[in-house]
Amino acid sequence: MLEILAIGYFTKKIRAIAEEKNIKPSKWIWRLVLTWFGVEIATIVSIFVFTDADIENDIFIVVLPALILAAVSAFYTINQLEKEPQVLSKELNSDAIEI
């Protein structure tokens, strides 16, 4: 449940930054969600593969670092968005036909 709330928070933050810079937020929101779950799943699988953790007894110990690393990946995505240059409104609609 907290994971969904965290993704919702980061999504709102990305949307606000993207609108400030006149960038479409959908690309960055997808990037956030895919990296979040990718990092989380990769961390969980890696811990189970490279340690002798038992899935029934050690699930909290395995999921906690996965969630922390997923949150770090969200901060990294936001940091990358903040580094993007601002797009002028004409550049945003450059494929539109002018009459």
N, C-alpha and C positions, 0 to 999 in steps of 0.2 A: 504494500500500500504506500509506504513512504517513497518507494522508488518511482511510482507513478506521479506522486506529488513533486518530486525532485525534477523529473523530466518535464512536467508542466511548468515549473518555475523557470527552468533553463529555456524552454520554448518561448515563454513570454519575454524573457530577456533578449533572446536572439531576435524575435520579431521587433522589439523596440529599437535595437541597435540597427537592424537592417532598414527599417523605415526611416531612421535618422539619416542613413547614408544613401537612400533611394535604391536599395538593392532588394531583389526579390528574396523573401525569407525562406521560401519553401526548400531551396537547395541546402541551406544551412540547417534547417530543422531536420531534414532527412539525414544529413551528415551527423547531426547530434544523436539521433535515435540509433542509426546503424553503428556508429562507433561505441555508443553506450553499451548496446547489447553484445556487440562483437568483443569488446574488451572484457565485459563481464563473463561471457561464456568461455573465452580463451583463458581467462584467469582461473575459473573453476576447474576446467578440464586440465590445465597445466598443474594445478596443485594436486589433483587426484592422481595424475600420471606420475609426477616426480616425487611424491611423498607416499607414505603408507597410511594416509588418512582414510578413515572408514566413513562411508557415505551416511550411515545412520547416526553415528555418534559425533562426527566432526563437521557436520554441515554448516553450523553457525561459524565455526572457525574458518571455513573455506569461503563462505559467502561474504563475510565482512570485508576481507581485503578486495574481493571482486567488486563490491559496491564502492569502496573507496577509490579504486583505480578507475571505475566507470565515471565517478564524479570528477576525477582529475581530467579524464578525457573530455568531459563536457566543458570544464574551464578552459581547456586547450582549444576547443572548437570556438568558444566565445572569444578567446584571445586572437585567434586567426581572423575572425570576422572583424574585430576592432582594428586590425591592421589593414584591412581592405580600404582602398581609397573611395572617397565619396563619388557617386555617379551623378553627373548633372542630369537634369530632367530630359534634355534633348537626347542624350546618350542612352537613356533608359528606353526610349521609344524610337530608336534609330531605324527599326524595320517598318515603322508606320509610314503610310503614304501621305505626303503633304500635298495639299491642294492649293 
